[in-house]
C-alpha cells in the first residue's frame, strides 16, 4: 500500500484484523487513531544512523509484548513506550 493515504492503510489493517509497523509518525496521534480503535500500531522513530538500534529494540519489544491489540507502541533506538486504551 505504498503511497496510500493513512486512512486507507488504517482501514485495510482493520478489515484484515492486523497490527502494523510504520515509520509514519502520523499514526502516533491517538486523537486520530485511539488505541481502542485498532489491532495495534507500532511507530518506529529512527534515522538512518539509528536504524539497526531501532530494529534491535523492536525485536526485544516483539519478544516481550505478546498482545499488540488496542495499543500504540513508539519504538526508538533504546526503548519503547506503550499506550493502551483508556
PyMOL Python script that loads the backbone (N, CA, C, O; Angstrom):
from pymol import cmd

cmd.read_pdbstr("""\
ATOM      1  N   UNK A   1       0.816  -1.194   0.000  1.00  0.00           N
ATOM      2  CA  UNK A   1       0.000   0.000   0.000  1.00  0.00           C
ATOM      3  C   UNK A   1       0.862   1.261   0.000  1.00  0.00           C
ATOM      4  O   UNK A   1       0.477   2.297   0.542  1.00  0.00           O
ATOM      5  N   UNK A   2       2.005   1.152  -0.604  1.00  0.00           N
ATOM      6  CA  UNK A   2       2.900   2.297  -0.705  1.00  0.00           C
ATOM      7  C   UNK A   2       2.184   3.432  -1.416  1.00  0.00           C
ATOM      8  O   UNK A   2       1.599   3.233  -2.481  1.00  0.00           O
ATOM      9  N   UNK A   3       2.229   4.604  -0.836  1.00  0.00           N
ATOM     10  CA  UNK A   3       1.604   5.772  -1.419  1.00  0.00           C
ATOM     11  C   UNK A   3       0.147   5.964  -1.045  1.00  0.00           C
ATOM     12  O   UNK A   3      -0.453   6.983  -1.384  1.00  0.00           O
ATOM     13  N   UNK A   4      -0.433   4.983  -0.341  1.00  0.00           N
ATOM     14  CA  UNK A   4      -1.829   5.097   0.077  1.00  0.00           C
ATOM     15  C   UNK A   4      -1.956   6.112   1.203  1.00  0.00           C
ATOM     16  O   UNK A   4      -1.003   6.350   1.945  1.00  0.00           O
ATOM     17  N   UNK A   5      -3.117   6.697   1.324  1.00  0.00           N
ATOM     18  CA  UNK A   5      -3.391   7.628   2.418  1.00  0.00           C
ATOM     19  C   UNK A   5      -3.434   6.865   3.737  1.00  0.00           C
ATOM     20  O   UNK A   5      -3.742   5.673   3.772  1.00  0.00           O
ATOM     21  N   UNK A   6      -3.120   7.577   4.826  1.00  0.00           N
ATOM     22  CA  UNK A   6      -3.143   6.951   6.153  1.00  0.00           C
ATOM     23  C   UNK A   6      -4.485   6.284   6.421  1.00  0.00           C
ATOM     24  O   UNK A   6      -4.533   5.167   6.937  1.00  0.00           O
ATOM     25  N   UNK A   7      -5.566   6.960   6.076  1.00  0.00           N
ATOM     26  CA  UNK A   7      -6.900   6.407   6.349  1.00  0.00           C
ATOM     27  C   UNK A   7      -7.123   5.097   5.596  1.00  0.00           C
ATOM     28  O   UNK A   7      -7.804   4.205   6.101  1.00  0.00           O
ATOM     29  N   UNK A   8      -6.560   4.971   4.400  1.00  0.00           N
ATOM     30  CA  UNK A   8      -6.696   3.737   3.628  1.00  0.00           C
ATOM     31  C   UNK A   8      -5.884   2.598   4.256  1.00  0.00           C
ATOM     32  O   UNK A   8      -6.360   1.467   4.356  1.00  0.00           O
ATOM     33  N   UNK A   9      -4.672   2.908   4.670  1.00  0.00           N
ATOM     34  CA  UNK A   9      -3.823   1.904   5.325  1.00  0.00           C
ATOM     35  C   UNK A   9      -4.492   1.433   6.605  1.00  0.00           C
ATOM     36  O   UNK A   9      -4.566   0.233   6.868  1.00  0.00           O
ATOM     37  N   UNK A  10      -4.977   2.373   7.394  1.00  0.00           N
ATOM     38  CA  UNK A  10      -5.625   2.046   8.661  1.00  0.00           C
ATOM     39  C   UNK A  10      -6.859   1.176   8.422  1.00  0.00           C
ATOM     40  O   UNK A  10      -7.030   0.149   9.080  1.00  0.00           O
ATOM     41  N   UNK A  11      -7.710   1.576   7.494  1.00  0.00           N
ATOM     42  CA  UNK A  11      -8.936   0.811   7.211  1.00  0.00           C
ATOM     43  C   UNK A  11      -8.617  -0.606   6.754  1.00  0.00           C
ATOM     44  O   UNK A  11      -9.268  -1.559   7.182  1.00  0.00           O
ATOM     45  N   UNK A  12      -7.635  -0.746   5.899  1.00  0.00           N
ATOM     46  CA  UNK A  12      -7.280  -2.077   5.398  1.00  0.00           C
ATOM     47  C   UNK A  12      -6.757  -2.970   6.516  1.00  0.00           C
ATOM     48  O   UNK A  12      -7.111  -4.147   6.582  1.00  0.00           O
ATOM     49  N   UNK A  13      -5.926  -2.431   7.386  1.00  0.00           N
ATOM     50  CA  UNK A  13      -5.413  -3.217   8.516  1.00  0.00           C
ATOM     51  C   UNK A  13      -6.556  -3.667   9.416  1.00  0.00           C
ATOM     52  O   UNK A  13      -6.547  -4.792   9.915  1.00  0.00           O
ATOM     53  N   UNK A  14      -7.535  -2.801   9.624  1.00  0.00           N
ATOM     54  CA  UNK A  14      -8.667  -3.165  10.480  1.00  0.00           C
ATOM     55  C   UNK A  14      -9.536  -4.224   9.816  1.00  0.00           C
ATOM     56  O   UNK A  14     -10.013  -5.143  10.482  1.00  0.00           O
ATOM     57  N   UNK A  15      -9.745  -4.103   8.508  1.00  0.00           N
ATOM     58  CA  UNK A  15     -10.519  -5.113   7.770  1.00  0.00           C
ATOM     59  C   UNK A  15      -9.884  -6.494   7.902  1.00  0.00           C
ATOM     60  O   UNK A  15     -10.585  -7.498   8.030  1.00  0.00           O
ATOM     61  N   UNK A  16      -8.557  -6.536   7.870  1.00  0.00           N
ATOM     62  CA  UNK A  16      -7.830  -7.800   7.939  1.00  0.00           C
ATOM     63  C   UNK A  16      -7.526  -8.237   9.367  1.00  0.00           C
ATOM     64  O   UNK A  16      -7.021  -9.340   9.580  1.00  0.00           O
ATOM     65  N   UNK A  17      -7.827  -7.383  10.356  1.00  0.00           N
ATOM     66  CA  UNK A  17      -7.548  -7.714  11.753  1.00  0.00           C
ATOM     67  C   UNK A  17      -6.068  -7.734  12.073  1.00  0.00           C
ATOM     68  O   UNK A  17      -5.617  -8.547  12.880  1.00  0.00           O
ATOM     69  N   UNK A  18      -5.302  -6.843  11.445  1.00  0.00           N
ATOM     70  CA  UNK A  18      -3.852  -6.853  11.582  1.00  0.00           C
ATOM     71  C   UNK A  18      -3.316  -5.676  12.392  1.00  0.00           C
ATOM     72  O   UNK A  18      -3.871  -4.578  12.369  1.00  0.00           O
ATOM     73  N   UNK A  19      -2.238  -5.930  13.098  1.00  0.00           N
ATOM     74  CA  UNK A  19      -1.392  -4.875  13.645  1.00  0.00           C
ATOM     75  C   UNK A  19      -0.453  -4.470  12.517  1.00  0.00           C
ATOM     76  O   UNK A  19      -0.261  -5.231  11.568  1.00  0.00           O
ATOM     77  N   UNK A  20       0.138  -3.273  12.611  1.00  0.00           N
ATOM     78  CA  UNK A  20       1.119  -2.916  11.596  1.00  0.00           C
ATOM     79  C   UNK A  20       2.218  -2.048  12.169  1.00  0.00           C
ATOM     80  O   UNK A  20       2.055  -1.373  13.185  1.00  0.00           O
ATOM     81  N   UNK A  21       3.353  -2.091  11.472  1.00  0.00           N
ATOM     82  CA  UNK A  21       4.553  -1.341  11.843  1.00  0.00           C
ATOM     83  C   UNK A  21       4.785  -0.293  10.770  1.00  0.00           C
ATOM     84  O   UNK A  21       4.705  -0.580   9.576  1.00  0.00           O
ATOM     85  N   UNK A  22       5.076   0.932  11.211  1.00  0.00           N
ATOM     86  CA  UNK A  22       5.257   2.026  10.268  1.00  0.00           C
ATOM     87  C   UNK A  22       6.297   3.012  10.769  1.00  0.00           C
ATOM     88  O   UNK A  22       6.599   3.060  11.962  1.00  0.00           O
ATOM     89  N   UNK A  23       6.838   3.793   9.857  1.00  0.00           N
ATOM     90  CA  UNK A  23       7.700   4.918  10.235  1.00  0.00           C
ATOM     91  C   UNK A  23       6.926   6.226  10.155  1.00  0.00           C
ATOM     92  O   UNK A  23       7.478   7.284  10.457  1.00  0.00           O
ATOM     93  N   UNK A  24       5.677   6.177   9.761  1.00  0.00           N
ATOM     94  CA  UNK A  24       4.825   7.358   9.620  1.00  0.00           C
ATOM     95  C   UNK A  24       4.378   7.841  10.997  1.00  0.00           C
ATOM     96  O   UNK A  24       3.539   7.212  11.641  1.00  0.00           O
ATOM     97  N   UNK A  25       4.944   8.961  11.444  1.00  0.00           N
ATOM     98  CA  UNK A  25       4.648   9.481  12.782  1.00  0.00           C
ATOM     99  C   UNK A  25       3.188   9.888  12.956  1.00  0.00           C
ATOM    100  O   UNK A  25       2.708   9.992  14.084  1.00  0.00           O
ATOM    101  N   UNK A  26       2.477  10.118  11.855  1.00  0.00           N
ATOM    102  CA  UNK A  26       1.065  10.467  11.934  1.00  0.00           C
ATOM    103  C   UNK A  26       0.234   9.408  12.629  1.00  0.00           C
ATOM    104  O   UNK A  26      -0.777   9.732  13.251  1.00  0.00           O
ATOM    105  N   UNK A  27       0.639   8.145  12.539  1.00  0.00           N
ATOM    106  CA  UNK A  27      -0.095   7.073  13.205  1.00  0.00           C
ATOM    107  C   UNK A  27       0.103   7.091  14.720  1.00  0.00           C
ATOM    108  O   UNK A  27      -0.566   6.346  15.436  1.00  0.00           O
ATOM    109  N   UNK A  28       1.005   7.923  15.212  1.00  0.00           N
ATOM    110  CA  UNK A  28       1.210   8.074  16.645  1.00  0.00           C
ATOM    111  C   UNK A  28       0.231   9.045  17.287  1.00  0.00           C
ATOM    112  O   UNK A  28       0.274   9.240  18.501  1.00  0.00           O
ATOM    113  N   UNK A  29      -0.643   9.652  16.511  1.00  0.00           N
ATOM    114  CA  UNK A  29      -1.629  10.618  17.022  1.00  0.00           C
ATOM    115  C   UNK A  29      -2.840   9.860  17.568  1.00  0.00           C
ATOM    116  O   UNK A  29      -3.673   9.375  16.802  1.00  0.00           O
ATOM    117  N   UNK A  30      -2.930   9.763  18.887  1.00  0.00           N
ATOM    118  CA  UNK A  30      -4.020   8.981  19.492  1.00  0.00           C
ATOM    119  C   UNK A  30      -5.381   9.654  19.358  1.00  0.00           C
ATOM    120  O   UNK A  30      -6.408   9.033  19.631  1.00  0.00           O
ATOM    121  N   UNK A  31      -5.396  10.917  18.940  1.00  0.00           N
ATOM    122  CA  UNK A  31      -6.690  11.556  18.681  1.00  0.00           C
ATOM    123  C   UNK A  31      -7.276  11.036  17.372  1.00  0.00           C
ATOM    124  O   UNK A  31      -8.489  10.862  17.257  1.00  0.00           O
ATOM    125  N   UNK A  32      -6.419  10.791  16.392  1.00  0.00           N
ATOM    126  CA  UNK A  32      -6.873  10.257  15.104  1.00  0.00           C
ATOM    127  C   UNK A  32      -6.982   8.738  15.112  1.00  0.00           C
ATOM    128  O   UNK A  32      -7.844   8.166  14.444  1.00  0.00           O
ATOM    129  N   UNK A  33      -6.106   8.092  15.868  1.00  0.00           N
ATOM    130  CA  UNK A  33      -6.052   6.636  15.917  1.00  0.00           C
ATOM    131  C   UNK A  33      -6.018   6.165  17.373  1.00  0.00           C
ATOM    132  O   UNK A  33      -4.992   5.659  17.829  1.00  0.00           O
ATOM    133  N   UNK A  34      -7.126   6.323  18.113  1.00  0.00           N
ATOM    134  CA  UNK A  34      -7.134   5.916  19.521  1.00  0.00           C
ATOM    135  C   UNK A  34      -6.848   4.414  19.654  1.00  0.00           C
ATOM    136  O   UNK A  34      -7.341   3.622  18.851  1.00  0.00           O
ATOM    137  N   UNK A  35      -6.060   4.014  20.657  1.00  0.00           N
ATOM    138  CA  UNK A  35      -5.714   2.599  20.815  1.00  0.00           C
ATOM    139  C   UNK A  35      -6.917   1.657  20.841  1.00  0.00           C
ATOM    140  O   UNK A  35      -6.802   0.512  20.406  1.00  0.00           O
ATOM    141  N   UNK A  36      -8.043   2.105  21.332  1.00  0.00           N
ATOM    142  CA  UNK A  36      -9.216   1.224  21.391  1.00  0.00           C
ATOM    143  C   UNK A  36      -9.817   0.966  20.014  1.00  0.00           C
ATOM    144  O   UNK A  36     -10.713   0.132  19.882  1.00  0.00           O
ATOM    145  N   UNK A  37      -9.339   1.667  18.985  1.00  0.00           N
ATOM    146  CA  UNK A  37      -9.944   1.557  17.660  1.00  0.00           C
ATOM    147  C   UNK A  37      -9.191   0.638  16.699  1.00  0.00           C
ATOM    148  O   UNK A  37      -9.572   0.528  15.534  1.00  0.00           O
ATOM    149  N   UNK A  38      -8.135  -0.021  17.162  1.00  0.00           N
ATOM    150  CA  UNK A  38      -7.330  -0.815  16.225  1.00  0.00           C
ATOM    151  C   UNK A  38      -6.705  -2.035  16.875  1.00  0.00           C
ATOM    152  O   UNK A  38      -6.804  -2.252  18.082  1.00  0.00           O
ATOM    153  N   UNK A  39      -6.056  -2.827  16.025  1.00  0.00           N
ATOM    154  CA  UNK A  39      -5.435  -4.083  16.444  1.00  0.00           C
ATOM    155  C   UNK A  39      -3.961  -3.918  16.795  1.00  0.00           C
ATOM    156  O   UNK A  39      -3.249  -4.903  16.994  1.00  0.00           O
ATOM    157  N   UNK A  40      -3.516  -2.687  16.869  1.00  0.00           N
ATOM    158  CA  UNK A  40      -2.134  -2.413  17.259  1.00  0.00           C
ATOM    159  C   UNK A  40      -1.366  -1.676  16.178  1.00  0.00           C
ATOM    160  O   UNK A  40      -1.378  -2.057  15.007  1.00  0.00           O
ATOM    161  N   UNK A  41      -0.698  -0.612  16.601  1.00  0.00           N
ATOM    162  CA  UNK A  41       0.154   0.164  15.710  1.00  0.00           C
ATOM    163  C   UNK A  41       1.513   0.319  16.400  1.00  0.00           C
ATOM    164  O   UNK A  41       1.596   0.644  17.584  1.00  0.00           O
ATOM    165  N   UNK A  42       2.568   0.077  15.628  1.00  0.00           N
ATOM    166  CA  UNK A  42       3.933   0.264  16.107  1.00  0.00           C
ATOM    167  C   UNK A  42       4.570   1.331  15.222  1.00  0.00           C
ATOM    168  O   UNK A  42       4.694   1.152  14.011  1.00  0.00           O
ATOM    169  N   UNK A  43       4.974   2.444  15.840  1.00  0.00           N
ATOM    170  CA  UNK A  43       5.614   3.535  15.105  1.00  0.00           C
ATOM    171  C   UNK A  43       7.112   3.511  15.427  1.00  0.00           C
ATOM    172  O   UNK A  43       7.515   3.608  16.586  1.00  0.00           O
ATOM    173  N   UNK A  44       7.920   3.381  14.381  1.00  0.00           N
ATOM    174  CA  UNK A  44       9.377   3.383  14.540  1.00  0.00           C
ATOM    175  C   UNK A  44       9.899   4.802  14.376  1.00  0.00           C
ATOM    176  O   UNK A  44       9.652   5.456  13.363  1.00  0.00           O
ATOM    177  N   UNK A  45      10.620   5.266  15.379  1.00  0.00           N
ATOM    178  CA  UNK A  45      11.247   6.595  15.325  1.00  0.00           C
ATOM    179  C   UNK A  45      12.728   6.382  15.113  1.00  0.00           C
ATOM    180  O   UNK A  45      13.463   6.054  16.044  1.00  0.00           O
ATOM    181  N   UNK A  46      13.160   6.574  13.869  1.00  0.00           N
ATOM    182  CA  UNK A  46      14.563   6.310  13.587  1.00  0.00           C
ATOM    183  C   UNK A  46      15.079   7.194  12.471  1.00  0.00           C
ATOM    184  O   UNK A  46      14.327   7.751  11.671  1.00  0.00           O
ATOM    185  N   UNK A  47      16.382   7.296  12.456  1.00  0.00           N
ATOM    186  CA  UNK A  47      17.108   7.955  11.383  1.00  0.00           C
ATOM    187  C   UNK A  47      17.974   6.870  10.739  1.00  0.00           C
ATOM    188  O   UNK A  47      18.099   5.779  11.295  1.00  0.00           O
ATOM    189  N   UNK A  48      18.565   7.146   9.592  1.00  0.00           N
ATOM    190  CA  UNK A  48      19.467   6.131   9.018  1.00  0.00           C
ATOM    191  C   UNK A  48      20.557   5.693  10.004  1.00  0.00           C
ATOM    192  O   UNK A  48      20.978   4.536  10.002  1.00  0.00           O
ATOM    193  N   UNK A  49      21.000   6.618  10.835  1.00  0.00           N
ATOM    194  CA  UNK A  49      22.066   6.325  11.808  1.00  0.00           C
ATOM    195  C   UNK A  49      21.590   5.382  12.915  1.00  0.00           C
ATOM    196  O   UNK A  49      22.388   4.608  13.443  1.00  0.00           O
ATOM    197  N   UNK A  50      20.317   5.432  13.271  1.00  0.00           N
ATOM    198  CA  UNK A  50      19.822   4.633  14.396  1.00  0.00           C
ATOM    199  C   UNK A  50      19.024   3.405  13.963  1.00  0.00           C
ATOM    200  O   UNK A  50      18.468   2.701  14.806  1.00  0.00           O
ATOM    201  N   UNK A  51      18.961   3.141  12.660  1.00  0.00           N
ATOM    202  CA  UNK A  51      18.111   2.064  12.152  1.00  0.00           C
ATOM    203  C   UNK A  51      18.399   0.706  12.803  1.00  0.00           C
ATOM    204  O   UNK A  51      17.463   0.034  13.236  1.00  0.00           O
ATOM    205  N   UNK A  52      19.649   0.291  12.883  1.00  0.00           N
ATOM    206  CA  UNK A  52      19.973  -1.014  13.461  1.00  0.00           C
ATOM    207  C   UNK A  52      19.586  -1.091  14.928  1.00  0.00           C
ATOM    208  O   UNK A  52      19.081  -2.117  15.384  1.00  0.00           O
ATOM    209  N   UNK A  53      19.818  -0.014  15.672  1.00  0.00           N
ATOM    210  CA  UNK A  53      19.449   0.000  17.089  1.00  0.00           C
ATOM    211  C   UNK A  53      17.931  -0.074  17.250  1.00  0.00           C
ATOM    212  O   UNK A  53      17.436  -0.797  18.114  1.00  0.00           O
ATOM    213  N   UNK A  54      17.193   0.665  16.427  1.00  0.00           N
ATOM    214  CA  UNK A  54      15.728   0.631  16.491  1.00  0.00           C
ATOM    215  C   UNK A  54      15.221  -0.772  16.171  1.00  0.00           C
ATOM    216  O   UNK A  54      14.311  -1.268  16.835  1.00  0.00           O
ATOM    217  N   UNK A  55      15.796  -1.408  15.172  1.00  0.00           N
ATOM    218  CA  UNK A  55      15.377  -2.769  14.834  1.00  0.00           C
ATOM    219  C   UNK A  55      15.664  -3.732  15.991  1.00  0.00           C
ATOM    220  O   UNK A  55      14.874  -4.642  16.245  1.00  0.00           O
ATOM    221  N   UNK A  56      16.769  -3.545  16.685  1.00  0.00           N
ATOM    222  CA  UNK A  56      17.067  -4.368  17.861  1.00  0.00           C
ATOM    223  C   UNK A  56      16.053  -4.146  18.968  1.00  0.00           C
ATOM    224  O   UNK A  56      15.609  -5.103  19.602  1.00  0.00           O
ATOM    225  N   UNK A  57      15.682  -2.902  19.205  1.00  0.00           N
ATOM    226  CA  UNK A  57      14.675  -2.591  20.221  1.00  0.00           C
ATOM    227  C   UNK A  57      13.328  -3.172  19.818  1.00  0.00           C
ATOM    228  O   UNK A  57      12.611  -3.715  20.659  1.00  0.00           O
ATOM    229  N   UNK A  58      12.979  -3.065  18.542  1.00  0.00           N
ATOM    230  CA  UNK A  58      11.733  -3.642  18.046  1.00  0.00           C
ATOM    231  C   UNK A  58      11.711  -5.152  18.264  1.00  0.00           C
ATOM    232  O   UNK A  58      10.692  -5.704  18.681  1.00  0.00           O
ATOM    233  N   UNK A  59      12.803  -5.806  17.990  1.00  0.00           N
ATOM    234  CA  UNK A  59      12.874  -7.258  18.197  1.00  0.00           C
ATOM    235  C   UNK A  59      12.630  -7.609  19.667  1.00  0.00           C
ATOM    236  O   UNK A  59      11.868  -8.528  19.968  1.00  0.00           O
ATOM    237  N   UNK A  60      13.272  -6.881  20.575  1.00  0.00           N
ATOM    238  CA  UNK A  60      13.058  -7.129  22.014  1.00  0.00           C
ATOM    239  C   UNK A  60      11.600  -6.886  22.391  1.00  0.00           C
ATOM    240  O   UNK A  60      11.014  -7.659  23.148  1.00  0.00           O
ATOM    241  N   UNK A  61      11.016  -5.809  21.862  1.00  0.00           N
ATOM    242  CA  UNK A  61       9.625  -5.489  22.164  1.00  0.00           C
ATOM    243  C   UNK A  61       8.691  -6.608  21.701  1.00  0.00           C
ATOM    244  O   UNK A  61       7.797  -7.023  22.437  1.00  0.00           O
ATOM    245  N   UNK A  62       8.905  -7.088  20.482  1.00  0.00           N
ATOM    246  CA  UNK A  62       8.033  -8.133  19.947  1.00  0.00           C
ATOM    247  C   UNK A  62       8.171  -9.445  20.716  1.00  0.00           C
ATOM    248  O   UNK A  62       7.214 -10.216  20.795  1.00  0.00           O
ATOM    249  N   UNK A  63       9.332  -9.702  21.274  1.00  0.00           N
ATOM    250  CA  UNK A  63       9.505 -10.895  22.110  1.00  0.00           C
ATOM    251  C   UNK A  63       8.823 -10.738  23.465  1.00  0.00           C
ATOM    252  O   UNK A  63       8.311 -11.707  24.024  1.00  0.00           O
ATOM    253  N   UNK A  64       8.818  -9.529  23.984  1.00  0.00           N
ATOM    254  CA  UNK A  64       8.256  -9.276  25.320  1.00  0.00           C
ATOM    255  C   UNK A  64       6.761  -8.994  25.299  1.00  0.00           C
ATOM    256  O   UNK A  64       6.035  -9.480  26.165  1.00  0.00           O
ATOM    257  N   UNK A  65       6.295  -8.233  24.345  1.00  0.00           N
ATOM    258  CA  UNK A  65       4.881  -7.842  24.272  1.00  0.00           C
ATOM    259  C   UNK A  65       4.120  -8.894  23.471  1.00  0.00           C
ATOM    260  O   UNK A  65       4.262  -8.972  22.251  1.00  0.00           O
ATOM    261  N   UNK A  66       3.328  -9.685  24.142  1.00  0.00           N
ATOM    262  CA  UNK A  66       2.618 -10.780  23.475  1.00  0.00           C
ATOM    263  C   UNK A  66       1.347 -10.323  22.784  1.00  0.00           C
ATOM    264  O   UNK A  66       0.904 -10.974  21.838  1.00  0.00           O
ATOM    265  N   UNK A  67       0.746  -9.223  23.224  1.00  0.00           N
ATOM    266  CA  UNK A  67      -0.504  -8.753  22.647  1.00  0.00           C
ATOM    267  C   UNK A  67      -0.340  -7.302  22.204  1.00  0.00           C
ATOM    268  O   UNK A  67      -0.152  -6.412  23.034  1.00  0.00           O
ATOM    269  N   UNK A  68      -0.412  -7.070  20.912  1.00  0.00           N
ATOM    270  CA  UNK A  68      -0.266  -5.716  20.386  1.00  0.00           C
ATOM    271  C   UNK A  68      -1.610  -5.012  20.247  1.00  0.00           C
ATOM    272  O   UNK A  68      -1.653  -3.801  20.025  1.00  0.00           O
ATOM    273  N   UNK A  69      -2.701  -5.752  20.374  1.00  0.00           N
ATOM    274  CA  UNK A  69      -4.033  -5.205  20.150  1.00  0.00           C
ATOM    275  C   UNK A  69      -4.386  -4.069  21.084  1.00  0.00           C
ATOM    276  O   UNK A  69      -4.010  -4.053  22.256  1.00  0.00           O
ATOM    277  N   UNK A  70      -5.123  -3.117  20.530  1.00  0.00           N
ATOM    278  CA  UNK A  70      -5.599  -1.951  21.263  1.00  0.00           C
ATOM    279  C   UNK A  70      -4.472  -1.217  21.979  1.00  0.00           C
ATOM    280  O   UNK A  70      -4.629  -0.749  23.107  1.00  0.00           O
ATOM    281  N   UNK A  71      -3.330  -1.128  21.296  1.00  0.00           N
ATOM    282  CA  UNK A  71      -2.186  -0.424  21.879  1.00  0.00           C
ATOM    283  C   UNK A  71      -1.398   0.282  20.783  1.00  0.00           C
ATOM    284  O   UNK A  71      -1.354  -0.158  19.634  1.00  0.00           O
ATOM    285  N   UNK A  72      -0.785   1.380  21.171  1.00  0.00           N
ATOM    286  CA  UNK A  72       0.146   2.117  20.317  1.00  0.00           C
ATOM    287  C   UNK A  72       1.517   1.977  20.949  1.00  0.00           C
ATOM    288  O   UNK A  72       1.688   2.218  22.145  1.00  0.00           O
ATOM    289  N   UNK A  73       2.492   1.588  20.144  1.00  0.00           N
ATOM    290  CA  UNK A  73       3.872   1.467  20.598  1.00  0.00           C
ATOM    291  C   UNK A  73       4.719   2.456  19.810  1.00  0.00           C
ATOM    292  O   UNK A  73       4.635   2.531  18.584  1.00  0.00           O
ATOM    293  N   UNK A  74       5.532   3.211  20.533  1.00  0.00           N
ATOM    294  CA  UNK A  74       6.513   4.101  19.917  1.00  0.00           C
ATOM    295  C   UNK A  74       7.881   3.509  20.245  1.00  0.00           C
ATOM    296  O   UNK A  74       8.254   3.397  21.413  1.00  0.00           O
ATOM    297  N   UNK A  75       8.623   3.133  19.209  1.00  0.00           N
ATOM    298  CA  UNK A  75       9.909   2.459  19.383  1.00  0.00           C
ATOM    299  C   UNK A  75      11.018   3.381  18.893  1.00  0.00           C
ATOM    300  O   UNK A  75      10.971   3.881  17.769  1.00  0.00           O
ATOM    301  N   UNK A  76      12.026   3.602  19.755  1.00  0.00           N
ATOM    302  CA  UNK A  76      13.186   4.372  19.312  1.00  0.00           C
ATOM    303  C   UNK A  76      14.442   3.528  19.487  1.00  0.00           C
ATOM    304  O   UNK A  76      14.348   2.308  19.621  1.00  0.00           O
ATOM    305  N   UNK A  77      15.597   4.146  19.488  1.00  0.00           N
ATOM    306  CA  UNK A  77      16.858   3.399  19.449  1.00  0.00           C
ATOM    307  C   UNK A  77      17.191   2.634  20.730  1.00  0.00           C
ATOM    308  O   UNK A  77      18.084   1.788  20.707  1.00  0.00           O
ATOM    309  N   UNK A  78      16.513   2.896  21.838  1.00  0.00           N
ATOM    310  CA  UNK A  78      16.863   2.164  23.060  1.00  0.00           C
ATOM    311  C   UNK A  78      15.682   1.778  23.943  1.00  0.00           C
ATOM    312  O   UNK A  78      15.880   1.152  24.984  1.00  0.00           O
ATOM    313  N   UNK A  79      14.453   2.136  23.554  1.00  0.00           N
ATOM    314  CA  UNK A  79      13.300   1.805  24.395  1.00  0.00           C
ATOM    315  C   UNK A  79      12.021   1.863  23.573  1.00  0.00           C
ATOM    316  O   UNK A  79      12.023   2.284  22.417  1.00  0.00           O
ATOM    317  N   UNK A  80      10.931   1.431  24.196  1.00  0.00           N
ATOM    318  CA  UNK A  80       9.620   1.612  23.583  1.00  0.00           C
ATOM    319  C   UNK A  80       8.643   2.098  24.641  1.00  0.00           C
ATOM    320  O   UNK A  80       8.783   1.827  25.834  1.00  0.00           O
ATOM    321  N   UNK A  81       7.651   2.825  24.155  1.00  0.00           N
ATOM    322  CA  UNK A  81       6.570   3.293  25.019  1.00  0.00           C
ATOM    323  C   UNK A  81       5.282   2.660  24.527  1.00  0.00           C
ATOM    324  O   UNK A  81       5.093   2.450  23.329  1.00  0.00           O
ATOM    325  N   UNK A  82       4.407   2.361  25.461  1.00  0.00           N
ATOM    326  CA  UNK A  82       3.149   1.685  25.117  1.00  0.00           C
ATOM    327  C   UNK A  82       1.987   2.508  25.643  1.00  0.00           C
ATOM    328  O   UNK A  82       1.966   2.880  26.817  1.00  0.00           O
ATOM    329  N   UNK A  83       1.019   2.793  24.779  1.00  0.00           N
ATOM    330  CA  UNK A  83      -0.221   3.466  25.173  1.00  0.00           C
ATOM    331  C   UNK A  83      -1.348   2.476  24.937  1.00  0.00           C
ATOM    332  O   UNK A  83      -1.552   2.025  23.810  1.00  0.00           O
ATOM    333  N   UNK A  84      -2.077   2.135  25.979  1.00  0.00           N
ATOM    334  CA  UNK A  84      -3.221   1.241  25.864  1.00  0.00           C
ATOM    335  C   UNK A  84      -4.495   2.045  25.853  1.00  0.00           C
ATOM    336  O   UNK A  84      -4.495   3.237  26.163  1.00  0.00           O
ATOM    337  N   UNK A  85      -5.589   1.386  25.492  1.00  0.00           N
ATOM    338  CA  UNK A  85      -6.877   2.081  25.516  1.00  0.00           C
ATOM    339  C   UNK A  85      -7.205   2.490  26.939  1.00  0.00           C
ATOM    340  O   UNK A  85      -6.802   1.837  27.901  1.00  0.00           O
ATOM    341  N   UNK A  86      -7.936   3.571  27.053  1.00  0.00           N
ATOM    342  CA  UNK A  86      -8.315   4.073  28.379  1.00  0.00           C
ATOM    343  C   UNK A  86      -9.575   3.415  28.868  1.00  0.00           C
ATOM    344  O   UNK A  86     -10.042   3.716  29.966  1.00  0.00           O
TER     345      UNK A  86
END
""", "prot")
cmd.dss("prot")
cmd.show_as("cartoon", "prot")
cmd.util.cbc("prot")
cmd.orient("prot")
